[in-house]
Amino acid sequence: MTPSKPQPPLTTTTSILPAAAVLGLAVLMLAIFMVINLVTGQGVATTTTIPVVVGGLNVDHASTLLNNCITPGTPPGNVVGGVLTPVDTRATGPFQLPNAGAGDFDCYRPLLSTTNASTLLSFYKTQLEARGWSLFSSGASNGSPQYLFQKAGSDTFYWVIGITVDSSTSTSTSWTFRIYQNSEAI
């Protein structure tokens, strides 16, 4: 046997082309799906659904009794839907803005409706809960019938609507509508 001559090791080169091909294919697939999404995308359709509550009192859609409690941007858009009155309601006093722009928003107005207290409170319970409000308190500290509803506003504050019965007979109810911004952030 003849001794073999020492030889240098074989050189191997690693190509980056297979990895680049995989990366290129991934980018191409991403681009294809983005184009498909742009062509077939329908976007987000915004709808405003006003709930229909069957039975009880009807909402007075033409009422302007609480318009002074709504100013541009206050309360926020997702809260304004709760500012409503039942049919056959009239004002018994002017609206009040206790803070008048200084501090948290607060607005109330005394009203009179031609219904009894339980029907009035039931009206607000069904209407406001259908609009996303939560009943968190019933009954005032003085014993008067009262409901307090709460909803998170798009302005990062909780908003409260209070319905307080001041006096009631079988045919009419004197009550106060109040909406205020809770000082606690969401």
Solvent accessible surface area in square Angstrom, and as a share of the most:
residue,aa,sasa,rsa
1,M,236,1.05
2,T,121,0.70
3,P,127,0.80
4,S,104,0.67
5,K,166,0.70
6,P,128,0.81
7,Q,152,0.68
8,P,113,0.71
9,P,117,0.74
10,L,168,0.83
11,T,128,0.74
12,T,123,0.71
13,T,133,0.77
14,T,137,0.80
15,S,65,0.42
16,I,133,0.68
17,L,129,0.64
18,P,87,0.55
19,A,65,0.50
20,A,50,0.39
21,A,66,0.51
22,V,106,0.61
23,L,120,0.60
24,G,40,0.38
25,L,108,0.54
26,A,56,0.43
27,V,90,0.52
28,L,98,0.49
29,M,87,0.39
30,L,111,0.55
31,A,47,0.36
32,I,76,0.38
33,F,117,0.49
34,M,112,0.50
35,V,89,0.51
36,I,86,0.44
37,N,101,0.52
38,L,146,0.73
39,V,118,0.68
40,T,90,0.52
41,G,46,0.45
42,Q,179,0.80
43,G,68,0.65
44,V,140,0.81
45,A,89,0.69
46,T,127,0.74
47,T,115,0.67
48,T,128,0.75
49,T,114,0.66
50,I,108,0.55
51,P,37,0.23
52,V,133,0.76
53,V,41,0.23
54,V,140,0.80
55,G,53,0.51
56,G,69,0.67
57,L,36,0.18
58,N,98,0.50
59,V,23,0.13
60,D,45,0.23
61,H,143,0.64
62,A,90,0.70
63,S,32,0.21
64,T,94,0.55
65,L,32,0.16
66,L,9,0.04
67,N,78,0.40
68,N,76,0.39
69,C,0,0.00
70,I,60,0.31
71,T,56,0.32
72,P,141,0.89
73,G,66,0.63
74,T,42,0.24
75,P,2,0.02
76,P,10,0.06
77,G,68,0.66
78,N,63,0.32
79,V,0,0.00
80,V,46,0.27
81,G,42,0.41
82,G,0,0.00
83,V,21,0.12
84,L,17,0.08
85,T,3,0.02
86,P,0,0.00
87,V,52,0.30
88,D,99,0.51
89,T,19,0.11
90,R,141,0.52
91,A,29,0.22
92,T,70,0.41
93,G,19,0.18
94,P,90,0.56
95,F,62,0.26
96,Q,72,0.32
97,L,59,0.29
98,P,71,0.45
99,N,56,0.29
100,A,82,0.63
101,G,82,0.79
102,A,77,0.59
103,G,68,0.66
104,D,51,0.26
105,F,30,0.12
106,D,17,0.09
107,C,0,0.00
108,Y,65,0.25
109,R,41,0.15
110,P,39,0.25
111,L,0,0.00
112,L,36,0.18
113,S,1,0.00
114,T,89,0.52
115,T,16,0.09
116,N,56,0.29
117,A,17,0.13
118,S,79,0.51
119,T,43,0.25
120,L,0,0.00
121,L,16,0.08
122,S,56,0.36
123,F,7,0.03
124,Y,0,0.00
125,K,71,0.30
126,T,59,0.34
127,Q,8,0.04
128,L,0,0.00
129,E,72,0.32
130,A,52,0.40
131,R,40,0.15
132,G,49,0.47
133,W,7,0.02
134,S,66,0.42
135,L,54,0.27
136,F,102,0.43
137,S,37,0.24
138,S,74,0.48
139,G,39,0.38
140,A,22,0.17
141,S,131,0.84
142,N,120,0.62
143,G,65,0.63
144,S,25,0.16
145,P,61,0.38
146,Q,34,0.15
147,Y,42,0.16
148,L,32,0.16
149,F,0,0.00
150,Q,51,0.23
151,K,40,0.17
152,A,43,0.33
153,G,4,0.04
154,S,84,0.54
155,D,50,0.26
156,T,83,0.48
157,F,61,0.26
158,Y,64,0.24
159,W,2,0.01
160,V,2,0.01
161,I,0,0.00
162,G,4,0.04
163,I,0,0.00
164,T,29,0.17
165,V,5,0.03
166,D,84,0.44
167,S,67,0.43
168,S,53,0.34
169,T,85,0.50
170,S,95,0.61
171,T,100,0.58
172,S,32,0.20
173,T,0,0.00
174,S,31,0.20
175,W,0,0.00
176,T,29,0.17
177,F,0,0.00
178,R,94,0.34
179,I,0,0.00
180,Y,62,0.23
181,Q,27,0.12
182,N,38,0.20
183,S,80,0.52
184,E,112,0.50
185,A,69,0.54
186,I,109,0.55
